[in-house]
Amino acid sequence: MLEATVRDNQELSQLIQQATSKREAITLVQEDQQKAVLLSLEMFQALIGISDRRENLSAERFAAMSHQLFTKSGYDSPDKIMQLIQEVKQELATEREQCLK
């Protein structure tokens, strides 16, 4: 599995393209620690058993599944999800500042 540290939107776009076209999972690293995995929708569907049924994931179904996954992870309200997003954005900004030093 490829590891990557994302410094800007262009790098993220390139990683998304790579994950989609090469069908490989990419581990995202923050502060020398693996934090997340970027993978194509096709790989995600295969992991959760959707592609075995040859079923395309509609926007509504994706939203319902995402809600279920967030809830299972303790993010059971819009406020908690927004707090998570703000924390991630702050971590990215901090990391970006450290890279520029």
MOJOCOR-V529947 format. One record per residue. RES is the residue in one letter. PHI is phi in whole degrees, 0 to 359 (none if undefined). NEAR is the number of other ideal C-beta (glycine too) atoms within 12 Angstrom. D_LAST is the distance of its C-alpha to the last C-alpha in Angstrom with 2 decimals. Layout:
BEGIN
((RES & PHI & NEAR & D_LAST) (RES & PHI & NEAR & D_LAST))
END
This chain:
BEGIN
((M & none & 16 & 28.81) (L & 286 & 20 & 25.66) (E & 248 & 20 & 22.27) (A & 210 & 25 & 19.38) (T & 249 & 26 & 15.99) (V & 267 & 28 & 16.06) (R & 255 & 21 & 13.15) (D & 205 & 15 & 15.56) (N & 296 & 12 & 19.28) (Q & 295 & 11 & 20.24) (E & 298 & 20 & 19.13) (L & 297 & 20 & 21.02) (S & 300 & 14 & 24.00) (Q & 295 & 20 & 24.10) (L & 293 & 31 & 24.10) (I & 298 & 22 & 26.83) (Q & 299 & 17 & 28.82) (Q & 295 & 21 & 28.50) (A & 297 & 28 & 29.59) (T & 283 & 20 & 32.47) (S & 282 & 13 & 33.71) (K & 264 & 19 & 33.41) (R & 53 & 18 & 34.34) (E & 233 & 22 & 31.76) (A & 277 & 25 & 29.78) (I & 238 & 31 & 26.00) (T & 277 & 21 & 24.23) (L & 268 & 29 & 21.00) (V & 248 & 21 & 18.48) (Q & 225 & 25 & 16.07) (E & 51 & 15 & 14.28) (D & 62 & 10 & 16.49) (Q & 234 & 13 & 19.55) (Q & 291 & 18 & 21.95) (K & 242 & 21 & 22.25) (A & 204 & 23 & 24.45) (V & 234 & 21 & 26.56) (L & 256 & 32 & 26.90) (L & 216 & 26 & 30.42) (S & 292 & 24 & 32.94) (L & 300 & 23 & 35.48) (E & 300 & 21 & 38.13) (M & 294 & 21 & 36.61) (F & 300 & 23 & 36.14) (Q & 299 & 22 & 39.76) (A & 296 & 19 & 40.94) (L & 296 & 18 & 39.20) (I & 263 & 21 & 40.91) (G & 87 & 13 & 44.18) (I & 280 & 20 & 44.53) (S & 293 & 18 & 44.68) (D & 299 & 10 & 47.54) (R & 266 & 12 & 49.66) (R & 56 & 11 & 48.54) (E & 257 & 15 & 47.55) (N & 278 & 14 & 44.94) (L & 274 & 24 & 42.78) (S & 287 & 13 & 43.49) (A & 301 & 11 & 41.02) (E & 294 & 11 & 43.18) (R & 294 & 18 & 43.34) (F & 298 & 19 & 39.59) (A & 298 & 13 & 39.11) (A & 295 & 14 & 41.70) (M & 292 & 23 & 40.19) (S & 298 & 19 & 36.66) (H & 302 & 18 & 38.18) (Q & 298 & 15 & 39.96) (L & 293 & 18 & 36.88) (F & 298 & 21 & 34.84) (T & 298 & 16 & 37.83) (K & 298 & 11 & 38.21) (S & 271 & 13 & 34.57) (G & 95 & 12 & 35.20) (Y & 260 & 21 & 33.91) (D & 260 & 16 & 37.38) (S & 213 & 13 & 36.79) (P & 302 & 13 & 34.89) (D & 297 & 11 & 33.18) (K & 293 & 16 & 31.87) (I & 293 & 20 & 30.66) (M & 297 & 14 & 28.90) (Q & 297 & 17 & 27.28) (L & 301 & 20 & 26.10) (I & 298 & 16 & 24.67) (Q & 296 & 14 & 22.86) (E & 296 & 17 & 21.43) (V & 295 & 20 & 20.25) (K & 299 & 14 & 18.70) (Q & 294 & 15 & 16.87) (E & 298 & 21 & 15.66) (L & 296 & 26 & 14.49) (A & 295 & 16 & 12.67) (T & 297 & 16 & 10.97) (E & 296 & 24 & 10.12) (R & 300 & 20 & 8.94) (E & 298 & 12 & 6.52) (Q & 295 & 15 & 5.34) (C & 291 & 16 & 5.53) (L & 280 & 10 & 3.81) (K & 281 & 7 & 0.00))
END
